[in-house]
């Protein structure tokens, strides 16, 4: 192999290493979004649990008629957590999409790894949270 | 070594340095993302601690209000386990959030943030969640 060929091969390998490094970073970003979506889901679960526990304890049939208010402290507490979850899923998703846009300017996506799957699921979780919030505040 | 060969090798070295500096940036970005993911997981752990705490407290209240146990006059006071678990959750979210703030202030000194416009979002969420935990503790202890 001539010196020129060796130099060309080193350059090619370096470019491939760079692409792989970029792909790993992109996948890291996607995984980070996934962790945030899971945390947002956890907050929503906690919110719903707080609301339902409040409802359960206030509405026990054998207790002297404790009136079940439509919006108790538990409901507000639960709603705040669900709202925090929605905010988390939304902002992290927007940030991820911004990153993906910048990434695409200089690199190819990893094979079959466009940003659509992670971003759509984050959006769906946010939409689910908004629906949950409406149900929580509008109905018991 | 001929002059031509020397200049080709110099060109290769320049190319390697250039590529290495770009790879260094990607590597730094991965470290940043790793740290953010760690914060996310720690918030998740804090969340689990608080959920466990609130579950113990509420189930305790529920059991105390069962008709065949209510006659014994069991107190409606919060259990120490639940208070401890929620406090641990608050502490974890708080410490992780503050630690992350220190990390990003050091990180952003000589590197640009990989996720623009949102570097302060994760610690804000951590601190908001810690504040929520404090409110929860107050409600449990006072209510």
Interface residues (C-beta under 8 A of the other chain):
Chain A: X3 X4 X7 X10 X11 X14 X15 X17 X18 X21 X22 X24 X25 X28 X29 X31 X32 X35 X36 X38 X39 X42 X43 X45 X46 X49 X50 X53 X56 X57 X60 X62 X63 X73 X77 X80 X81 X84 X88 X91 X92 X95 X96 X98 X99 X102
Chain B: X5 X8 X9 X11 X12 X15 X16 X19 X22 X23 X26 X27 X29 X30 X33 X34 X36 X37 X40 X41 X43 X44 X47 X48 X50 X51 X54 X55 X58 X61 X62 X65 X67 X70 X114 X115 X116 X117 X118 X121 X122 X125 X128 X129 X132 X135 X136 X139 X143
